Amino acid sequence: MVEHTDDGHHVVVDGRKWRATDPLIPADDAAVLRRWLMAARRDVGTAKRAGDTGGEAAARSRVHAAKTALGERGPAWWEQDEDARRDRWTDGLRQAADEGFAPPE
């Protein structure tokens, strides 16, 4: 089980604080964004093992985009209004869809 800070803004893993995913994101959308994030993280590892610096940079860029869409990077989701939060994750969903990640039907 993941421990959250009292304000819900962060999770604590092995004593280290990380920004929590925006709780306003619908579960299906968050699942798509997490799948996109995990695929990008795998691509980072694959590119590193292959010595493909360009591929690694592209994969890291996708990791950053997915984490931003989830609210884990960029402007703090708790400081944004609902429209800005929705725009952030829907932009991420569009990027994920461009790479073949789609919401479940």
Secondary structure, DSSP 8 states (H G I E B T S, - for coil): --EE-TTSSEEEETTEEEE---TTS-HHHHHHHHHHHHHHHHHHHHHHHHT-HHHHHHHHHHHHHHHHHTTSSSS-GGGS-HHHHHHHHHHHHHHHHHTT-----
